[in-house]
């Protein structure tokens, strides 16, 4: 009997399909259901959306590993999509990284992102971030890869560097190559500032590369077709759902109790989205 596909294998299958893999960033179960209903092939749970969407906080390392794991479980349960999950820095040494990877694998995550910022980390597009030395950064990825192997490769490792902003592109590319040699499955160079830098990133490795299309961020906001031409396999959109939801809520609150107002889902529509079904007579 053929075993069921793992979350990691379902993500690889999504990557193998034609076209750039677009990754909306849900921050709770409802937004995850909407992503699935819209027909996307995968989703990304990012720390920015979780911090702001669930807690109303900035992305400066305030969300705990337990809170991230709880949110991941809710998002993963809400649909059958493969979900990439933000594991931040792994939250400590090798043992902490191992636990982060194993906990997310048990929750059903398709991939976990581990990065090289110091803790507390912050959004990659705001000033004041710093990174650990390269040897320590690579050691984090090696620890994550060892944990992945314990799962039978049921989860993938997305290795991220934020070194571009602190040490420049040469160091960032050196880290990307070292992460690949350490066994990472996918790579993410945060906040390149030009198309040339984006192309240098994807040219440095044959592994699938992620583009981060943060609205108002440092990286050029390009079309999916252009991103694919530059060599990217995936693109995450960390603020699109969150920003749209915040705007819609503000508009609704401004018109609350009046006859007119922005369009919104009805009770019946929300029952349908959340999967309510009446029992047969």
Buried (B, 14 or more C-beta within 10 A) or exposed (E): EEEEEBBBBBBBEBBEEEEBBBBBBBBBBBBBBBBBEEEBBBBBBBBBBBBBBBEEBEBBBEBEBEBBBBBBBBBBEBBEBBBBBBBBBBBBEBEBBBBBBBBBBEBBBBBBBBBBBBEEBBBBBBEEBBBBEBEEBBBBBBBBBBBBEEBEBBBBBBBBBBBBBBBEBEBBBBBBEBBBEBBBBBBBBBBBBEBEBBBBBBEBBEBBBBBBBBEEBBBBEBEBEBBBEBBBBBBBBBBBBBBEBEEEEEBEEEEEEEEEEEEEEEEEEEEBEEEEEEEEE
